[in-house]
Structure formats: C-alpha cells, structure tokens
C-alpha cells in the first residue's frame, strides 16, 4: 500500500534532498530512519527535489509498504497505524540525525489515495525567497534564511520584469538542464512584495521546476530590482535560450519549498499519467 508523508526541514546542514554517496542528505536521513522501522531498504519519491541549503515547509513524499508492515506499526497496541508510524518515524529520525535532531520534522502520515504519486500527481509547487535589501534590514537572528543584499531594490521594477515570464515557456536560460529532460514549464506566479518587517518576499509557483530554476530567476531579477538593467531584460534572457556568464544563481539559504498542490481524488491517477507523458517527451 502507498503511504503519504508530509515533511518540513532545515536544509542548511544537508547537501540537498537527493541521495549522494558520502554526503548527508534529507532523503538519505529519511530512508535510513524508515529502514530502522521496517527492517528493509525503503525508497521514497518526493514532490520536489531541493538543492543544498534549501529548506522546506510543505514537502511531500510517498513510499510503498506491505499491508502487514503498515498494520504492524502499532506493535499490538490499539493505535491508528498512521499515529503509530508518525511517532516511531520521528523517533527514528532523531536517532539518525543525532546532533541535528529536529532538522527534519514529520508533519503527518496518511494512507495515500488511489493513484497518488507525490511527484507526478502534483498540480504545482510554490517557493518563497526572502531578501533584506540594505543593512538597516539585516537581522542577525534571521540571517540563516534571508539574503542580505547590499543595495536597495525596487519592488515595482522587480514585478514588471517578473510578469513577462509568466505562462508556458521554455526556461532553458534559467535552468541547468538534465539530459533528455524538457525545460518547458508553466510559470504561474512570480512576484515580489514587502513584508511587514520591510524585507522583500518573492513567491514563485509553477507546475514543476527545472534544476536551479528558482534560484536563477531570483538571481536575474535582482539585476532588474537594482536598476542595473531594464525590466524587459528578463524576457530577453528567456528568449535567448542559453546559459552563459549572465546566468547567475541566487544564494540557496533563503529559498523555501512552501507548498505542493494535488487534484481531487478522482483525478490523481490521470494527472500522474499526463505528467509522466509530458516529462518523457
């Protein structure tokens, strides 16, 4: 049976989500903890892979268990298997993480609906990116998840440039393409706003993201916000369809995977099949 796990994590101490030999990753820690529970290797599928240093509040993964493994989570106690697995997985994660206890948190565990796939059933993913533009806004207590930008940024210019990139586009200029994978994505939201504390928060939402896409979009937009280039420069970069010296990645530590959305139960399988077909062509 398929299980859905909702997670949040501090990406600072990890070399990204995905497994890497000899490196501490979020996937590696989670799968090691799961193996402690079921006494066999477990492979998970994630909604959105994050780079080294990138955080998550609303990450979702799925994994497959035998019925006996699921119902055995309660160890004979009168507990809902979801409650029992949540408690046990949190404990196992603490054992695996050691001095990083608390860096990965299990928010909830539920039996997945028929047809659910954490990656391919998703309708969209949403990220946030926090920027303090000027020393007056630099708070040492928030430095681990805020970009300290030396010069002031014009939010209106940022939004003028960002709005031109919305829609179904080829984001090759803003991606590190993987061999055989498409770089066509539907960018649904790309906007900047001042928070109550004066910092700028960017919101970036798309059906899916290519490798490094969010950081590349933010990094390029900073040139516009500074007034170094015209807002239309971002669209010119999009049309150029190439990565070059002007392709700059924003720092990873202010980036947060906030949320992933899924369709109604009756549409989960169809959505997964459609997405797979798109990604394969």
Buried (B, 14 or more C-beta within 10 A) or exposed (E): EBBBBBBBBBBBBBBBBBEBEEEBBBBBBBBBBBBBBBEEEBEBBBBBBBBBBBBBBBBBBBBBBEEEBBEBBBEEEEEEBBEBBBBBBBEBBBEBBEEBEEBBBBEEBBBBBEBBBBBBBBBBBBBBBBBBBBEEBBEEEBEEBBBBBEEBBBBEBBBBBBEBBBEEBBBBBBBBBEEEEBBBBBBBBBBBEEEEEEBBBBBBBBBBBBBBBBBBBBBBBBBBBBEEBBBEBBBEBBEEEEBEEBBEBBBBBBBBBBBBBBBEEEBBBEBBBEBEEEBEE
